[in-house]
Amino acid sequence: MHASNGLYRAGMPQLSFTGLSENWLLKECGHRHWEALAAHTGRSVPDFIDDDGGKSYAAFTAIRLRTHVFNAIEENEAFQIHTGLCRIGAVRHFSTHRIVRGDMTVSTLSMSSTFVRRREARNNRSVARATLASLGGDVSTMPDEAAQMVQLGKQLRAGDMAACIPPVADVRSTNRSVDFLPCPNNDFNGADFLYFASFQAFVDRAEWQLHRFDEPPVIASRDLFYYGNLNVGDTLEVQVVGERRDERGIAHWSEVRRGSDGQKIADVVTEKRWRQV
């Protein structure tokens, strides 16, 4: 297990209209996960070469966000991120990030990753699992949180609506969708992949286009499961599979599909609560 703490002060990059910026948090904790991988495997920098001699990257397979008072952090307030990472398989790692303001836990973020490589240069549709025999770091028993994420992922792929957005009786099936053309300057990362945090951003943009709330709701939870990527110039579709909207807030399950072949590259389950103003 590798553990580290980071101290922050909330400014414009860390904040959004509804409180702490979820997109910033995903990016920051993704970076912390990446840095912890290096430290856990005895590297000074996160540079990984697979058994075939090629560049390998840690790709997120699942992310779980649970918030408590996400809109409690205000401008100029100090907060901390406590990070812990362990190895749960040959090329799989799991990290947890606890966001704390004073003695209050604002939210928790769990992230599962595996190492991948491209079988064809510059082709993100050729991504495959990598092998790193000399990766280093002890293998730990899978934490309960990681096991729960694996189970939910299986239920999503099986189309189990009840597992995604309970109670299922209140969920309305829908075929509404929004198309996007990801921008290389904003949506792709330095490794030329569609950035994992961009998936959350596209789902939020789709939600806003479909609803345009009088008062935007605050994120309560988010589960993201990643199955693939796309190339620069390809389009994607966010399709809302099911949705529940009531006095508490709104919840929905969205599939992200690649435009070039219709392949599903992510499942995203979102729950938000109405903002108290």
Backbone as CSV, one residue per row, in Angstrom:
resi,resn,N_x,N_y,N_z,CA_x,CA_y,CA_z,C_x,C_y,C_z
1,MET,0.844,-1.202,0.000,0.000,0.000,0.000,0.874,1.245,0.000
2,HIS,0.565,2.175,-0.871,1.247,3.476,-0.887,0.232,4.530,-0.476
3,ALA,0.610,5.429,0.433,-0.298,6.479,0.919,0.378,7.832,0.817
4,SER,-0.429,8.871,0.508,0.090,10.241,0.433,-1.043,11.221,0.688
5,ASN,-0.666,12.431,1.097,-1.637,13.491,1.353,-1.285,14.715,0.523
6,GLY,-2.306,15.450,0.074,-2.095,16.680,-0.663,-2.941,17.799,-0.087
7,LEU,-2.362,18.984,0.029,-3.066,20.139,0.569,-3.388,21.105,-0.561
8,TYR,-4.626,21.605,-0.593,-5.106,22.477,-1.665,-5.853,23.670,-1.077
9,ARG,-5.941,24.723,-1.882,-6.797,25.860,-1.554,-7.734,26.084,-2.736
10,ALA,-9.013,26.145,-2.446,-10.021,26.210,-3.504,-9.956,27.537,-4.246
11,GLY,-9.674,27.442,-5.531,-9.700,28.597,-6.416,-10.559,28.291,-7.618
12,MET,-10.451,29.073,-8.655,-11.307,28.870,-9.822,-11.114,27.507,-10.498
13,PRO,-9.871,26.964,-10.604,-9.742,25.640,-11.228,-10.437,24.536,-10.438
14,GLN,-10.498,24.690,-9.108,-11.056,23.643,-8.255,-12.571,23.769,-8.052
15,LEU,-13.162,24.877,-8.462,-14.577,25.123,-8.178,-15.398,25.193,-9.460
16,SER,-16.690,24.900,-9.305,-17.629,25.019,-10.416,-18.889,25.720,-9.922
17,PHE,-19.889,25.803,-10.773,-21.135,26.494,-10.428,-21.830,25.845,-9.241
18,THR,-21.657,24.520,-9.091,-22.365,23.797,-8.032,-21.455,23.348,-6.896
19,GLY,-20.253,23.906,-6.782,-19.354,23.561,-5.691,-18.012,23.083,-6.203
20,LEU,-17.428,22.119,-5.504,-16.155,21.561,-5.937,-16.320,20.981,-7.336
21,SER,-15.376,21.241,-8.216,-15.472,20.786,-9.597,-15.185,19.289,-9.688
22,GLU,-16.185,18.529,-10.099,-15.995,17.095,-10.261,-14.956,16.808,-11.334
23,ASN,-14.974,17.550,-12.428,-14.035,17.311,-13.509,-12.607,17.570,-13.055
24,TRP,-12.382,18.659,-12.302,-11.049,18.922,-11.758,-10.638,17.795,-10.816
25,LEU,-11.575,17.344,-9.970,-11.254,16.308,-8.987,-10.850,15.009,-9.675
26,LEU,-11.571,14.622,-10.728,-11.205,13.412,-11.460,-9.790,13.536,-12.029
27,LYS,-9.498,14.664,-12.638,-8.168,14.860,-13.222,-7.081,14.844,-12.148
28,GLU,-7.320,15.538,-11.039,-6.311,15.618,-9.986,-6.071,14.248,-9.352
29,CYS,-7.152,13.523,-9.055,-6.991,12.209,-8.439,-6.440,11.196,-9.444
30,GLY,-6.761,11.370,-10.724,-6.128,10.538,-11.733,-4.624,10.739,-11.746
31,HIS,-4.191,11.983,-11.620,-2.761,12.297,-11.562,-2.145,11.716,-10.288
32,ARG,-2.856,11.820,-9.170,-2.357,11.276,-7.913,-2.233,9.742,-8.008
33,HIS,-3.199,9.108,-8.656,-3.139,7.663,-8.881,-1.884,7.313,-9.689
34,TRP,-1.629,8.081,-10.726,-0.478,7.875,-11.614,0.834,8.053,-10.849
35,GLU,0.916,9.097,-10.026,2.119,9.338,-9.238,2.303,8.246,-8.184
36,ALA,1.200,7.799,-7.582,1.281,6.736,-6.576,1.738,5.425,-7.202
37,LEU,1.338,5.173,-8.467,1.802,3.989,-9.179,3.331,3.987,-9.285
38,ALA,3.879,5.133,-9.610,5.337,5.235,-9.722,5.994,4.946,-8.377
39,ALA,5.506,5.575,-7.332,6.103,5.382,-6.008,5.950,3.937,-5.541
40,HIS,4.786,3.343,-5.805,4.510,1.975,-5.350,5.417,0.967,-6.040
41,THR,5.825,1.269,-7.267,6.659,0.333,-8.035,8.132,0.733,-8.038
42,GLY,8.496,1.698,-7.187,9.894,2.057,-7.025,10.462,2.914,-8.133
43,ARG,9.604,3.677,-8.828,10.060,4.544,-9.913,10.034,5.997,-9.461
44,SER,10.945,6.795,-9.991,10.947,8.221,-9.653,9.909,8.982,-10.473
45,VAL,9.608,8.453,-11.667,8.578,9.042,-12.526,7.704,7.913,-13.066
46,PRO,6.453,8.208,-13.424,5.550,7.158,-13.915,5.802,6.811,-15.381
47,ASP,6.912,6.128,-15.628,7.293,5.721,-16.981,7.321,4.196,-17.010
48,PHE,6.409,3.579,-17.789,6.263,2.126,-17.770,6.456,1.549,-19.169
49,ILE,7.302,0.532,-19.268,7.573,-0.166,-20.518,7.083,-1.604,-20.362
50,ASP,6.276,-2.078,-21.314,5.715,-3.424,-21.187,6.733,-4.479,-21.622
51,ASP,6.332,-5.737,-21.551,7.256,-6.843,-21.828,7.691,-6.908,-23.280
52,ASP,6.958,-6.228,-24.169,7.331,-6.183,-25.579,8.201,-4.977,-25.916
53,GLY,8.547,-4.176,-24.886,9.409,-3.027,-25.093,8.687,-1.762,-25.503
54,GLY,7.360,-1.761,-25.447,6.584,-0.591,-25.844,6.109,0.227,-24.660
55,LYS,5.724,1.466,-24.941,5.192,2.357,-23.917,3.844,1.844,-23.436
56,SER,3.657,1.817,-22.133,2.410,1.333,-21.550,1.854,2.385,-20.600
57,TYR,0.524,2.470,-20.569,-0.145,3.455,-19.723,-1.168,2.769,-18.824
58,ALA,-1.386,3.359,-17.657,-2.424,2.874,-16.752,-3.751,3.490,-17.193
59,ALA,-4.657,2.654,-17.683,-5.975,3.119,-18.130,-7.001,2.771,-17.064
60,PHE,-7.875,3.721,-16.757,-8.904,3.451,-15.761,-9.977,2.548,-16.349
61,THR,-10.353,1.552,-15.567,-11.431,0.645,-15.958,-12.722,0.960,-15.228
62,ALA,-12.633,1.527,-14.033,-13.831,1.866,-13.260,-13.507,2.962,-12.261
63,ILE,-14.491,3.841,-12.044,-14.351,4.941,-11.082,-15.666,5.076,-10.321
64,ARG,-15.562,5.282,-9.020,-16.755,5.491,-8.191,-16.567,6.741,-7.352
65,LEU,-17.496,7.683,-7.470,-17.499,8.907,-6.664,-18.715,8.899,-5.749
66,ARG,-18.488,9.163,-4.475,-19.572,9.315,-3.509,-19.353,10.631,-2.768
67,THR,-20.350,11.497,-2.797,-20.199,12.808,-2.170,-21.121,12.937,-0.968
68,HIS,-20.733,13.817,-0.060,-21.525,14.069,1.146,-21.976,15.528,1.181
69,VAL,-21.027,16.417,1.056,-21.341,17.860,1.041,-20.459,18.501,-0.024
70,PHE,-20.661,18.097,-1.268,-19.768,18.502,-2.355,-19.760,20.017,-2.549
71,ASN,-20.873,20.670,-2.192,-20.936,22.123,-2.357,-20.554,22.854,-1.076
72,ALA,-19.893,22.154,-0.138,-19.496,22.787,1.123,-18.183,23.541,1.012
73,ILE,-17.366,23.226,0.016,-16.081,23.900,-0.142,-16.277,25.172,-0.951
74,GLU,-15.874,26.281,-0.392,-16.057,27.579,-1.037,-14.712,28.201,-1.372
75,GLU,-14.754,29.298,-2.094,-13.552,29.969,-2.567,-12.592,30.277,-1.426
76,ASN,-11.327,29.970,-1.644,-10.214,30.219,-0.735,-10.154,29.291,0.471
77,GLU,-11.072,28.327,0.582,-11.024,27.380,1.686,-9.970,26.308,1.420
78,ALA,-9.303,25.880,2.496,-8.295,24.826,2.394,-8.965,23.461,2.521
79,PHE,-8.428,22.501,1.781,-8.903,21.120,1.908,-7.762,20.186,1.562
80,GLN,-7.930,18.923,1.888,-6.897,17.918,1.661,-7.450,16.753,0.858
81,ILE,-6.544,16.057,0.167,-6.876,14.796,-0.479,-5.935,13.739,0.077
82,HIS,-6.512,12.725,0.733,-5.749,11.610,1.280,-5.849,10.439,0.298
83,THR,-4.716,9.984,-0.198,-4.680,8.973,-1.247,-4.003,7.701,-0.756
84,GLY,-4.608,6.562,-1.095,-4.001,5.262,-0.827,-4.115,4.390,-2.064
85,LEU,-3.069,3.647,-2.406,-3.073,2.807,-3.609,-2.491,1.439,-3.287
86,CYS,-3.105,0.391,-3.869,-2.588,-0.960,-3.710,-2.681,-1.702,-5.037
87,ARG,-1.898,-2.738,-5.164,-1.896,-3.588,-6.356,-2.839,-4.759,-6.104
88,ILE,-3.801,-4.992,-7.008,-4.791,-6.045,-6.798,-4.734,-7.124,-7.887
89,GLY,-3.734,-7.059,-8.757,-3.570,-8.055,-9.811,-2.250,-7.852,-10.510
90,ALA,-2.004,-8.666,-11.523,-0.716,-8.592,-12.217,-0.431,-7.199,-12.757
91,VAL,-1.440,-6.552,-13.378,-1.272,-5.188,-13.896,-2.432,-4.295,-13.455
92,ARG,-3.093,-4.673,-12.365,-4.253,-3.930,-11.888,-3.935,-3.256,-10.551
93,HIS,-4.396,-1.999,-10.417,-4.205,-1.238,-9.182,-5.503,-0.559,-8.799
94,PHE,-5.633,-0.297,-7.507,-6.848,0.316,-6.977,-6.439,1.415,-6.005
95,SER,-7.033,2.600,-6.195,-6.727,3.716,-5.299,-7.998,4.300,-4.705
96,THR,-7.864,4.851,-3.513,-8.962,5.578,-2.878,-8.468,6.972,-2.529
97,HIS,-9.344,7.940,-2.667,-9.011,9.344,-2.410,-10.109,9.933,-1.538
98,ARG,-9.729,10.401,-0.371,-10.702,10.987,0.548,-10.480,12.494,0.582
99,ILE,-11.520,13.256,0.218,-11.434,14.714,0.171,-11.975,15.245,1.489
100,VAL,-11.132,15.999,2.197,-11.447,16.402,3.569,-11.298,17.907,3.717
101,ARG,-12.295,18.539,4.340,-12.205,19.953,4.726,-12.320,20.021,6.239
102,GLY,-11.232,20.410,6.892,-11.221,20.381,8.352,-11.368,18.949,8.833
103,ASP,-12.410,18.677,9.640,-12.666,17.317,10.101,-13.846,16.690,9.364
104,MET,-14.248,17.282,8.231,-15.391,16.805,7.457,-14.936,16.115,6.177
105,THR,-15.416,14.899,5.948,-15.166,14.216,4.685,-16.175,14.703,3.655
106,VAL,-15.685,15.379,2.640,-16.542,15.958,1.610,-16.978,14.904,0.603
107,SER,-16.044,14.041,0.197,-16.372,12.988,-0.760,-15.268,11.946,-0.761
108,THR,-15.570,10.804,-1.359,-14.580,9.754,-1.562,-14.601,9.338,-3.024
109,LEU,-13.425,9.031,-3.545,-13.288,8.644,-4.944,-12.456,7.375,-5.000
110,SER,-12.967,6.360,-5.684,-12.255,5.096,-5.853,-11.949,4.904,-7.327
111,MET,-10.747,4.420,-7.640,-10.303,4.325,-9.024,-9.582,2.999,-9.248
112,SER,-9.994,2.267,-10.281,-9.366,1.003,-10.637,-8.720,1.138,-12.006
113,SER,-7.493,0.652,-12.148,-6.776,0.802,-13.421,-6.109,-0.504,-13.824
114,THR,-5.823,-0.613,-15.111,-5.018,-1.696,-15.657,-4.061,-1.109,-16.686
115,PHE,-2.973,-1.786,-16.969,-2.025,-1.270,-17.945,-2.420,-1.707,-19.353
116,VAL,-2.313,-0.773,-20.294,-2.689,-1.040,-21.679,-1.591,-0.550,-22.621
117,ARG,-1.691,-1.012,-23.867,-0.787,-0.568,-24.927,-1.580,-0.522,-26.228
118,ARG,-1.038,0.173,-27.212,-1.640,0.172,-28.550,-0.981,-0.928,-29.387
119,ARG,-1.796,-1.721,-30.057,-1.253,-2.719,-30.970,-0.863,-2.093,-32.303
120,GLU,-1.497,-0.938,-32.623,-1.158,-0.184,-33.829,-0.869,1.254,-33.426
121,ALA,0.200,1.827,-33.921,0.591,3.189,-33.571,-0.522,4.178,-33.892
122,ARG,-0.829,5.041,-32.919,-1.789,6.141,-33.063,-3.227,5.666,-33.315
123,ASN,-3.496,4.397,-33.079,-4.856,3.881,-33.259,-5.430,3.499,-31.900
124,ASN,-6.307,4.342,-31.372,-6.886,4.097,-30.051,-7.903,2.968,-30.051
125,ARG,-8.309,2.521,-31.233,-9.208,1.379,-31.300,-8.435,0.062,-31.214
126,SER,-7.111,0.147,-31.178,-6.289,-1.061,-31.083,-5.744,-1.282,-29.671
127,VAL,-6.307,-0.591,-28.681,-5.814,-0.698,-27.304,-6.059,-2.106,-26.768
128,ALA,-5.047,-2.663,-26.096,-5.147,-3.998,-25.512,-4.423,-4.018,-24.169
129,ARG,-4.722,-5.008,-23.358,-4.046,-5.152,-22.075,-2.557,-5.384,-22.290
130,ALA,-1.750,-4.796,-21.431,-0.298,-4.961,-21.493,0.158,-5.934,-20.410
131,THR,1.322,-6.522,-20.597,1.929,-7.364,-19.570,3.240,-6.729,-19.125
132,LEU,3.417,-6.665,-17.809,4.629,-6.088,-17.225,5.108,-7.037,-16.136
133,ALA,5.934,-8.001,-16.511,6.362,-9.039,-15.579,7.171,-8.467,-14.418
134,SER,7.906,-7.377,-14.668,8.765,-6.801,-13.631,8.159,-5.547,-13.013
135,LEU,6.833,-5.504,-12.939,6.162,-4.285,-12.473,6.573,-3.908,-11.060
136,GLY,6.590,-4.864,-10.148,6.977,-4.573,-8.776,5.793,-4.195,-7.912
137,GLY,5.967,-4.326,-6.596,4.902,-4.034,-5.646,4.128,-5.294,-5.312
138,ASP,3.837,-5.491,-4.035,3.116,-6.676,-3.604,1.668,-6.642,-4.082
139,VAL,1.089,-7.827,-4.298,-0.315,-7.942,-4.672,-1.155,-8.101,-3.409
140,SER,-2.162,-7.226,-3.249,-3.027,-7.236,-2.068,-4.355,-7.920,-2.376
141,THR,-5.049,-8.319,-1.332,-6.407,-8.813,-1.482,-7.293,-7.684,-1.985
142,MET,-8.206,-7.995,-2.904,-9.064,-6.967,-3.464,-9.933,-6.337,-2.375
143,PRO,-9.891,-5.008,-2.197,-10.750,-4.350,-1.209,-12.230,-4.548,-1.536
144,ASP,-13.074,-4.480,-0.512,-14.514,-4.657,-0.706,-15.071,-3.664,-1.717
145,GLU,-14.602,-2.424,-1.654,-15.088,-1.390,-2.570,-14.782,-1.761,-4.018
146,ALA,-13.598,-2.293,-4.252,-13.228,-2.707,-5.603,-14.094,-3.870,-6.068
147,ALA,-14.383,-4.813,-5.172,-15.230,-5.951,-5.524,-16.647,-5.494,-5.854
148,GLN,-17.152,-4.510,-5.115,-18.487,-3.966,-5.388,-18.531,-3.297,-6.759
149,MET,-17.459,-2.604,-7.120,-17.399,-1.964,-8.429,-17.382,-2.997,-9.547
150,VAL,-16.662,-4.088,-9.344,-16.629,-5.161,-10.341,-18.022,-5.739,-10.537
151,GLN,-18.749,-5.949,-9.421,-20.090,-6.518,-9.503,-21.051,-5.592,-10.235
152,LEU,-20.997,-4.288,-9.931,-21.871,-3.337,-10.610,-21.557,-3.293,-12.095
153,GLY,-20.288,-3.371,-12.446,-19.918,-3.388,-13.850,-20.535,-4.564,-14.588
154,LYS,-20.548,-5.725,-13.952,-21.167,-6.905,-14.555,-22.671,-6.689,-14.747
155,GLN,-23.313,-6.084,-13.758,-24.758,-5.849,-13.839,-25.091,-4.847,-14.932
156,LEU,-24.245,-3.834,-15.092,-24.464,-2.858,-16.155,-24.348,-3.514,-17.530
157,ARG,-23.328,-4.324,-17.706,-23.146,-4.981,-18.998,-24.265,-5.963,-19.291
158,ALA,-24.925,-6.470,-18.215,-26.061,-7.378,-18.389,-27.380,-6.625,-18.574
159,GLY,-27.338,-5.284,-18.490,-28.542,-4.482,-18.674,-29.478,-4.483,-17.484
160,ASP,-28.938,-4.683,-16.280,-29.752,-4.763,-15.063,-30.098,-3.360,-14.570
161,MET,-31.246,-2.844,-14.995,-31.663,-1.495,-14.634,-31.834,-1.331,-13.131
162,ALA,-32.370,-2.351,-12.464,-32.634,-2.267,-11.025,-31.355,-2.048,-10.236
163,ALA,-30.259,-2.648,-10.693,-28.984,-2.490,-10.000,-28.390,-1.110,-10.219
164,CYS,-28.762,-0.492,-11.339,-28.160,0.794,-11.699,-28.832,1.968,-11.003
165,ILE,-30.163,2.013,-11.094,-30.886,3.178,-10.576,-32.088,2.694,-9.750
166,PRO,-31.882,2.177,-8.537,-33.022,1.761,-7.726,-33.762,2.980,-7.175
167,PRO,-35.091,2.890,-6.861,-35.947,1.740,-7.154,-36.351,1.715,-8.630
168,VAL,-36.290,0.535,-9.236,-36.507,0.422,-10.670,-37.910,0.843,-11.082
169,ALA,-38.887,0.736,-10.177,-40.271,1.085,-10.524,-40.409,2.552,-10.897
170,ASP,-39.481,3.382,-10.408,-39.553,4.820,-10.679,-38.727,5.227,-11.889
171,VAL,-38.046,4.280,-12.512,-37.141,4.604,-13.608,-37.882,4.550,-14.935
172,ARG,-37.670,5.566,-15.739,-38.295,5.641,-17.058,-37.249,5.321,-18.122
173,SER,-37.566,4.326,-18.957,-36.672,4.000,-20.062,-36.731,5.108,-21.103
174,THR,-35.619,5.367,-21.739,-35.569,6.446,-22.713,-34.550,6.118,-23.787
175,ASN,-34.755,6.630,-24.965,-33.802,6.450,-26.062,-33.217,7.787,-26.501
176,ARG,-33.279,8.781,-25.628,-32.747,10.083,-25.994,-31.226,10.048,-26.042
177,SER,-30.659,10.781,-26.977,-29.207,10.787,-27.124,-28.724,12.141,-27.610
178,VAL,-27.442,12.394,-27.377,-26.779,13.628,-27.815,-25.454,13.228,-28.448
179,ASP,-25.157,13.780,-29.626,-23.915,13.474,-30.337,-22.872,14.568,-30.092
180,PHE,-21.607,14.149,-30.058,-20.501,15.076,-29.841,-19.351,14.744,-30.781
181,LEU,-18.558,15.766,-31.095,-17.290,15.600,-31.793,-16.190,16.035,-30.827
182,PRO,-15.518,15.091,-30.157,-14.475,15.461,-29.190,-13.374,16.295,-29.836
183,CYS,-12.902,17.273,-29.092,-11.882,18.207,-29.581,-10.499,17.775,-29.100
184,PRO,-9.524,17.650,-29.996,-8.186,17.200,-29.569,-7.519,18.132,-28.577
185,ASN,-7.839,19.424,-28.615,-7.203,20.388,-27.709,-7.784,20.360,-26.300
186,ASN,-8.990,19.815,-26.155,-9.658,19.856,-24.855,-10.026,18.494,-24.288
187,ASP,-10.260,17.517,-25.129,-10.829,16.247,-24.663,-9.839,15.089,-24.672
188,PHE,-8.680,15.250,-25.322,-7.673,14.201,-25.376,-6.498,14.572,-24.475
189,ASN,-5.804,13.547,-23.975,-4.682,13.814,-23.074,-3.345,13.762,-23.814
190,GLY,-2.262,13.894,-23.074,-0.939,13.938,-23.676,-0.487,12.622,-24.271
191,ALA,-1.182,11.526,-23.925,-0.882,10.224,-24.523,-1.743,9.978,-25.755
192,ASP,-2.506,10.988,-26.168,-3.357,10.958,-27.361,-4.589,10.074,-27.212
193,PHE,-4.982,9.776,-25.959,-6.226,9.060,-25.702,-7.335,10.057,-25.356
194,LEU,-8.597,9.701,-25.658,-9.708,10.463,-25.105,-9.599,10.350,-23.592
195,TYR,-9.443,11.485,-22.914,-9.142,11.512,-21.479,-10.297,10.932,-20.684
196,PHE,-9.966,10.161,-19.640,-11.013,9.502,-18.869,-11.994,10.501,-18.253
197,ALA,-11.516,11.695,-17.870,-12.388,12.702,-17.266,-13.322,13.331,-18.295
198,SER,-13.009,13.216,-19.581,-13.875,13.781,-20.618,-15.200,13.030,-20.711
199,PHE,-15.208,11.743,-20.350,-16.452,10.972,-20.388,-17.482,11.585,-19.449
200,GLN,-17.057,11.925,-18.237,-17.947,12.592,-17.281,-18.443,13.910,-17.836
201,ALA,-17.557,14.649,-18.481,-17.928,15.957,-19.020,-18.968,15.824,-20.122
202,PHE,-18.831,14.830,-20.997,-19.803,14.648,-22.075,-21.172,14.241,-21.523
203,VAL,-21.195,13.407,-20.491,-22.471,13.020,-19.884,-23.152,14.237,-19.250
204,ASP,-22.380,15.083,-18.582,-22.958,16.292,-17.996,-23.464,17.250,-19.070
205,ARG,-22.738,17.367,-20.174,-23.188,18.232,-21.264,-24.475,17.688,-21.884
206,ALA,-24.562,16.375,-22.027,-25.773,15.768,-22.573,-26.958,16.010,-21.637
207,GLU,-26.727,15.831,-20.336,-27.784,16.081,-19.349,-28.280,17.519,-19.441
208,TRP,-27.353,18.453,-19.570,-27.734,19.864,-19.623,-28.508,20.175,-20.900
209,GLN,-28.069,19.601,-22.019,-28.779,19.849,-23.274,-30.199,19.283,-23.246
210,LEU,-30.378,18.158,-22.578,-31.688,17.515,-22.544,-32.637,18.155,-21.536
211,HIS,-32.090,18.777,-20.465,-32.944,19.272,-19.381,-32.912,20.788,-19.190
212,ARG,-31.741,21.375,-19.216,-31.593,22.821,-18.975,-32.383,23.249,-17.730
213,PHE,-31.973,22.706,-16.592,-32.654,22.947,-15.322,-32.685,24.435,-14.971
214,ASP,-33.730,24.839,-14.273,-33.752,26.205,-13.730,-32.632,26.373,-12.708
215,GLU,-32.378,25.312,-11.937,-31.302,25.327,-10.951,-30.518,24.020,-11.099
216,PRO,-29.288,24.061,-11.603,-28.534,22.824,-11.827,-28.351,22.023,-10.540
217,PRO,-28.574,20.718,-10.579,-28.422,19.879,-9.386,-26.954,19.623,-9.044
218,VAL,-26.720,19.164,-7.812,-25.374,18.906,-7.295,-25.100,17.409,-7.361
219,ILE,-23.915,17.037,-7.793,-23.561,15.627,-7.908,-23.598,14.943,-6.541
220,ALA,-24.238,13.774,-6.486,-24.270,12.958,-5.273,-23.426,11.704,-5.437
221,SER,-23.499,11.084,-6.622,-22.674,9.906,-6.882,-22.486,9.741,-8.379
222,ARG,-21.408,9.060,-8.722,-21.132,8.785,-10.129,-20.342,7.469,-10.200
223,ASP,-20.764,6.588,-11.106,-20.024,5.363,-11.399,-19.708,5.355,-12.889
224,LEU,-18.442,5.203,-13.232,-18.012,5.169,-14.626,-17.268,3.866,-14.892
225,PHE,-17.624,3.204,-15.992,-16.962,1.974,-16.403,-16.500,2.148,-17.846
226,TYR,-15.212,1.899,-18.077,-14.593,2.182,-19.365,-14.267,0.882,-20.090
227,TYR,-14.628,0.817,-21.388,-14.405,-0.388,-22.182,-13.554,-0.137,-23.426
228,GLY,-13.368,1.106,-23.809,-12.631,1.391,-25.032,-12.346,2.867,-25.176
229,ASN,-11.791,3.231,-26.332,-11.406,4.607,-26.592,-11.720,4.916,-28.046
230,LEU,-11.410,6.134,-28.486,-11.639,6.496,-29.884,-10.521,7.392,-30.387
231,ASN,-10.462,7.538,-31.685,-9.422,8.326,-32.323,-9.859,9.774,-32.520
232,VAL,-8.899,10.656,-32.640,-9.185,12.048,-32.977,-9.925,12.085,-34.321
233,GLY,-11.024,12.836,-34.364,-11.839,12.920,-35.563,-13.072,12.046,-35.520
234,ASP,-13.095,11.055,-34.617,-14.270,10.204,-34.459,-15.286,10.931,-33.578
235,THR,-16.547,10.584,-33.728,-17.615,11.162,-32.921,-18.015,10.188,-31.821
236,LEU,-18.792,10.682,-30.869,-19.372,9.804,-29.858,-20.812,10.214,-29.588
237,GLU,-21.573,9.253,-29.077,-22.977,9.466,-28.734,-23.180,9.122,-27.271
238,VAL,-23.834,10.017,-26.540,-24.263,9.734,-25.174,-25.747,9.410,-25.228
239,GLN,-26.084,8.163,-24.946,-27.479,7.718,-24.989,-27.964,7.450,-23.574
240,VAL,-29.056,8.103,-23.191,-29.643,7.909,-21.870,-30.524,6.661,-21.914
241,VAL,-30.117,5.622,-21.196,-30.838,4.350,-21.206,-32.047,4.406,-20.286
242,GLY,-31.865,4.952,-19.092,-32.948,5.063,-18.118,-32.739,6.252,-17.214
243,GLU,-33.843,6.781,-16.684,-33.757,7.997,-15.870,-34.840,8.003,-14.801
244,ARG,-34.500,8.540,-13.626,-35.468,8.749,-12.550,-35.357,10.192,-12.092
245,ARG,-36.480,10.852,-12.010,-36.503,12.238,-11.558,-37.640,12.397,-10.556
246,ASP,-37.318,12.882,-9.346,-38.325,13.035,-8.303,-37.957,14.216,-7.422
247,GLU,-38.571,14.266,-6.227,-38.347,15.412,-5.347,-36.933,15.438,-4.771
248,ARG,-36.228,14.317,-4.821,-34.868,14.248,-4.284,-33.841,14.781,-5.274
249,GLY,-34.071,14.475,-6.555,-33.110,14.881,-7.571,-33.313,14.089,-8.842
250,ILE,-32.225,13.831,-9.538,-32.285,13.118,-10.813,-31.183,12.065,-10.844
251,ALA,-31.505,10.909,-11.423,-30.524,9.842,-11.601,-30.692,9.286,-13.001
252,HIS,-29.590,8.911,-13.636,-29.693,8.347,-14.975,-28.506,7.437,-15.284
253,TRP,-28.757,6.517,-16.196,-27.746,5.604,-16.704,-27.544,5.926,-18.178
254,SER,-26.307,6.246,-18.539,-25.989,6.610,-19.918,-24.940,5.664,-20.487
255,GLU,-25.095,5.354,-21.757,-24.088,4.612,-22.494,-23.358,5.582,-23.420
256,VAL,-22.041,5.466,-23.476,-21.240,6.267,-24.394,-20.806,5.339,-25.532
257,ARG,-21.188,5.698,-26.758,-20.905,4.849,-27.921,-20.034,5.595,-28.931
258,ARG,-19.155,4.847,-29.559,-18.256,5.384,-30.574,-19.015,5.549,-31.886
259,GLY,-18.855,6.710,-32.505,-19.622,6.989,-33.713,-19.244,6.135,-34.901
260,SER,-17.967,5.791,-35.040,-17.494,5.099,-36.241,-18.037,3.684,-36.375
261,ASP,-18.291,3.012,-35.250,-18.778,1.631,-35.335,-19.903,1.315,-34.356
262,GLY,-20.363,2.301,-33.581,-21.445,2.077,-32.636,-21.061,1.295,-31.402
263,GLN,-19.768,1.011,-31.227,-19.301,0.229,-30.084,-19.476,1.012,-28.786
264,LYS,-20.007,0.336,-27.745,-20.108,0.989,-26.436,-18.738,1.041,-25.793
265,ILE,-18.312,2.247,-25.416,-16.990,2.407,-24.809,-17.063,2.817,-23.339
266,ALA,-18.276,3.059,-22.820,-18.404,3.385,-21.398,-19.858,3.297,-20.961
267,ASP,-20.047,2.945,-19.685,-21.316,3.080,-18.978,-21.115,4.107,-17.884
268,VAL,-22.091,4.999,-17.699,-21.989,6.037,-16.670,-23.314,6.112,-15.928
269,VAL,-23.274,5.901,-14.621,-24.462,6.012,-13.772,-24.287,7.233,-12.882
270,THR,-25.241,8.134,-12.936,-25.151,9.434,-12.264,-26.335,9.645,-11.347
271,GLU,-26.083,10.187,-10.174,-27.161,10.627,-9.284,-26.820,12.030,-8.787
272,LYS,-27.801,12.921,-8.902,-27.634,14.289,-8.430,-28.823,14.688,-7.563
273,ARG,-28.584,15.614,-6.635,-29.677,16.104,-5.790,-29.914,17.571,-6.094
274,TRP,-31.161,17.984,-5.895,-31.510,19.378,-6.163,-30.732,20.276,-5.214
275,ARG,-30.266,21.351,-5.737,-29.454,22.299,-4.981,-30.319,23.154,-4.078
276,GLN,-29.902,23.304,-2.833,-30.600,24.181,-1.893,-29.997,25.572,-1.978
277,VAL,-30.810,26.556,-2.375,-30.300,27.931,-2.505,-31.037,28.868,-1.581
